[in-house]
Structure formats: C-alpha cells, structure tokens
Amino acid sequence: MSRPHAEYFDRAQAYAKRVVGGAETCGKYERLACKRFLKDLERQNTRGFPYVIDVRLGGRACQFQELLCHIKGEWAKPVYADGMVTYAKIRLEDWQIFVEFQLFGWVHVDTRLRRFRRSYEEIARKNAKSTRAAGRGLYLAFADDEPGAEVYSAATTGEQAKAVFETARQMTLRDSEFRARFGADPAKHDITCAATASTFKIMNAEASTQDGLNVHGGIVDEVHAHKKRDLWDVIESADGSRSQPLISAITTAGKDTGGIGYELRGYTVKVLENTHTDDTWFGVIYTIDEKDDWKDPAIWRKANPNLGISVKRDKLEAACAKALATPSARGNFLTKHLNVWTNAGVAWMDMEAWNACADPNLREADFADCEAFTGMDLAEKHDFAAKVKVIERGGIWHVFTRIYYNEVAAAETRIAQLSGWIAEGHVQVNPGNQTDFDCIAADLLRDRDTHNLREAAYDPALAGYFARTLLEKSLPMVEITQRSSFYTQPLLQVEALVKSGRLKHDGNPLMTWMMSNLVVLTSKFNELKSPTKEREENKIDSPMAMLMAFGRALAGTTTETSFWETP
C-alpha cells in the first residue's frame, strides 16, 4: 500500500533532526548534509534562496521507488500464491528517503523546476547503492513527465555500467504492472517507452564521445575508478536543452585522489562546509571521521547507514578480523567497508591535518628579509618541476609552493583536475615540451633578493648544469643525496609540525594532491624512512622539494633548543 506523500517529508525531516541532534551515529559530512537540509527548510522562499519544498513531487519520487521489486538478496525470493508469482516491494529507509525526497522535492518557487541538477553520493559497499540508483534512473526516464527523456547508466566499462542498468531492467521484467503503466519495454541494452519516446540506456567510456546526446538523467557509477574526466564531462555537457536535468555521481571511496571522483568529492565537501555556495548541487558522504578507531564496531554505521539491513554486521566483523590479521587487507576494509579514501592504503600525511594548515592568504612579500630555505625537485620534459620555500617566524613554519610544467606535458596529462589548477594559477606552464629552467632561475634570484636565502637544496640527477650556473650567480646551492639517512628527520619533524598546527602552507591544491600520494617506507633494520610513490602517475615532486628544504633548515639550526620544539 502506498504511503501518503507527506509521510516521506516527515521521515526525511525526522531523520535529519536525529542526525543533527546526536540521536543517530553519523559522520561529519552526513551531519553537515542534514544541517543544510534543515537550514534550507527554514529559509525557503526567502531573498537569495528562491526554492521551496514540493511535498507532492518529493513524495511521488519516493513512492515510485517503493513500487519497484527487489531483485537481489533475501527480499528477492519469489512468492507463489494462487498460481501467481510476486516479489517483495522495496521499502526505503529514512536515510534513503532523505536523499531521494530532496533530489525531487526541492523546486524553484517561480518556475517549479527542480532545484538540484547535480548530485554526489559516497557510501560504502552493500548499502543498496545500485538498487536506489536503478530506481532513480527509471523514475527519470518514465515518470518524470519529460517527453523524449534520455537517461544513461554510465561507467568506465560496459560491465560496470550494466550494474545499475541491469538492476533496473530486472525490476521492469519482474513487474508486469510497471510495464503496463509506463509502457516500458526492457530489452538487453535499453528500456524504452514508444509512447513518450523515452529511454534508459547503457553508456561506457568508449561510447561517450558520440554526438547527439540530449541527457535528461545520468547515473554515473563508481566515479572513484574513472582515470579520466571525459565520461563525466560528456554527460554533464549534453543536457543543455533540458529544463531540469539530473546527473548523479554515486560511488564508493577509492585511491586515486587525482581523478574526477575525488574532484567531485572535494567540491561536495566545500558545499557541505559552506565554503562554496551552489544551491543546485546535492551531496552527502557516509564515512568514518578522522580520529575514529576503524576497529570499533560502534562507528561502522557512519559509513554504512544500512547496517543491519543490507549490510550484515557479521560480514563486517569478519572483514575487520581479516584486516587485523592481514595488514595488506586493511586498505581494502577501510576503502570498501568504511568508505575511506586511501592512496595504497598508507598515505604518509594526515590529510585532514594538512588541510587544516592551509592559509591561502599567505604572501611571500610579507616575509621580506626573513631567513629562507628552498628545496627543488626538477624535471626536464614529462614531469613537474617544483620549488618549495620554507620560512620560520614566531615559531610557525610557512611553506610556499611553486610548480612548473610545460604545455605539451600538460596537454597529455591524465590528472583530471590539472586544467582547473592551471587556470587558477597554481601551476606555472611554459610553452614547448621542456621545463623552462630560466623561469625557475629567475624565481630563485627573486628569493635571494627578497629574503635572506640561506640555502637552495636540489636533487643533482637533473640539475647539474643548472646548479653550476646559479652558483656562478652567488646562489647558495646545496646538493642533496637522495638517501633515507637525509629524509628520515624531515619526515618525522614535518609530520609533527602539521599535527601541532605549527606549519602553515599556501593551500596550493596540486601540492595537496601530491602530498596525498606520498608513501613512506621504513627500514626494518635501522628505522630509516624513505619517501616514495606506489604508482608512476602519483606525483610527489613538490613534497620532495619541501622535505629537501626542511632537511637543510633542520641541519642549519645552531641553537641549543631545537626550533621544532614548541616555544
């Protein structure tokens, strides 16, 4: 029996109040999403916020999903009665209603068109992600009053794209009432309705370059696995003629923080934290918090809102036990079951702490005549070159990053966010296919003239002639042998500075991405530490330059009390 539309609204609101009030175990971003909802309810149809809740539309979308059948798991078993075969209908949980009701219930006060045009939802495995995404896709295609609707289930591979689509197809195959009501004809590669010329199709990365798309809805699955941004960009840019399109990214956490998935996550975090305003963007992230003990079952619900329903507690306990016994399984448990982004599972830097140290208002000119140390990690053609300057003042260490790249390498890069970072001025790009060492030399000379530049440390592998030239110009060049005996102390001390809040950096996002790539290997024999990366595409040039600068700054102190100690 269908629920009244108002009941869905009441459940969404009650859930949000439980989360914000602390009655529901939840993570930071789930709480922020609920706070946003409650705040928006208070300010609807006010100046600067021309949106209102349409209870009928939001409730109708939720009601539609609850008319669909389960196709997997214990609820999908057929029931035989009076010669008929029936299947259990989906029943949305409160947290699911919270998402679906908002996506379809918020409308513009004048046009009555949908508020949200894009959504990003991140959640651990087995939380019925594909089931809900399939239901949303079917609604957009056949029940959204959009003639000629084109809806796509999209992923990097055809098999991944089929995960949502095939769920939707099986739903329609099992429900003759649905097929009769909406005229949907489920074929192997599409579900179509001839009467409205609407269709729900599969799209993979290879097919995403096709012309003529007119997207009303898109379900982009597992964006954490997208190495390139092409698929998302094609779908997002193909909705221009639609009045209220909805493109949804739905994913579990991953390891590639340079991909489009992490970019969408970062944008969502900014919206949730209210550092960026986008009233057309919906986002919610279910994950554990920074200081949570991943072994504690009490916090597992933060990443698994369907815990005890589709997520079985005994299965999580078994996976946790394996992670405890087998260190190599720990990263998989954190990523897949607790929805934690990891870079090979063991990133050196606490990225939450690093991000907390960002200060975009830092200006090098404010540190004129201060003692400075510079580190450089240089490259000629296919890699980044980086110069990082560190300056201590008042017990705080300030980090300034300068990154260089050539235009040919930039055009060929697989780093999804790089074009945006270049446009924002975080990367210095020179013409041609080689690094402009003259530009780096000019910046070093400017450092010498602006500050008391004590030393400029460099890796000699690609900088021999460059260093000799600058020595002739009276720059204090210092060659750094790339050994763990040099890097151990700066690794330990920089980590301590970040955690204590005694390091401030200029917030360069490419530096932050590279920092998330840095993995540290520790020798079993002498505890010496070596900074490295696990994949070639995981660049770490600017953190290496920073460690060289700090290594020389550490070696250069002559005071009896170490400058790392809290004053």
Salt bridges, closest charged atoms under 4 A:
GLU7 OE2 - ARG3 NH1 3.04
GLU24 OE1 - ARG18 NE 3.27
GLU24 OE2 - ARG301 NE 3.89
GLU30 OE1 - ARG301 NH1 2.69
ASP40 OD1 - ARG43 NE 2.97
ASP40 OD2 - ARG115 NH2 2.96
ASP54 OD2 - ARG112 NH2 3.24
GLU66 OE1 - ARG3 NE 2.86
GLU74 OE2 - LYS312 NZ 2.80
ASP94 OD1 - ARG11 NE 2.60
ASP94 OD2 - ARG18 NH2 3.16
GLU100 OE2 - ARG132 NH1 2.95
GLU100 OE2 - ARG136 NH2 2.66
GLU121 OE1 - ARG132 NH1 2.87
GLU121 OE2 - ARG136 NH1 2.79
GLU122 OE1 - ARG265 NE 3.10
ASP144 OD2 - ARG114 NH2 2.92
ASP144 OD2 - HIS216 NE2 2.77
GLU146 OE2 - HIS216 ND1 3.98
GLU146 OE2 - ARG242 NH1 2.98
GLU159 OE2 - LYS162 NZ 3.53
GLU166 OE1 - ARG169 NE 3.18
ASP175 OD2 - LYS89 NZ 2.95
ASP221 OD1 - LYS129 NZ 3.09
GLU222 OE2 - LYS129 NZ 3.11
GLU222 OE1 - HIS224 NE2 3.38
ASP233 OD2 - ARG229 NE 2.76
GLU236 OE2 - ARG118 NE 3.17
ASP239 OD2 - ARG118 NH2 2.77
GLU263 OE1 - ARG229 NH1 2.59
GLU273 OE2 - LYS28 NZ 2.95
ASP279 OD1 - ARG43 NH2 3.52
ASP279 OD1 - ARG115 NH2 3.92
ASP289 OD2 - LYS302 NZ 3.03
ASP292 OD2 - LYS302 NZ 2.87
ASP293 OD1 - LYS295 NZ 2.89
GLU364 OE1 - LYS389 NZ 2.45
GLU371 OE2 - ARG454 NH1 2.55
ASP383 OD1 - LYS539 NZ 3.72
GLU424 OE1 - HIS426 NE2 3.36
ASP443 OD2 - ARG402 NE 3.06
ASP443 OD1 - ARG446 NH1 2.48
ASP447 OD2 - LYS387 NZ 2.85
ASP447 OD1 - LYS389 NZ 2.65
ASP449 OD1 - ARG448 NE 3.32
GLU455 OE1 - ARG552 NE 2.56
GLU495 OE2 - LYS499 NZ 3.57
GLU536 OE2 - LYS533 NZ 3.78
GLU536 OE2 - LYS539 NZ 3.31
GLU537 OE2 - ARG535 NH1 3.21
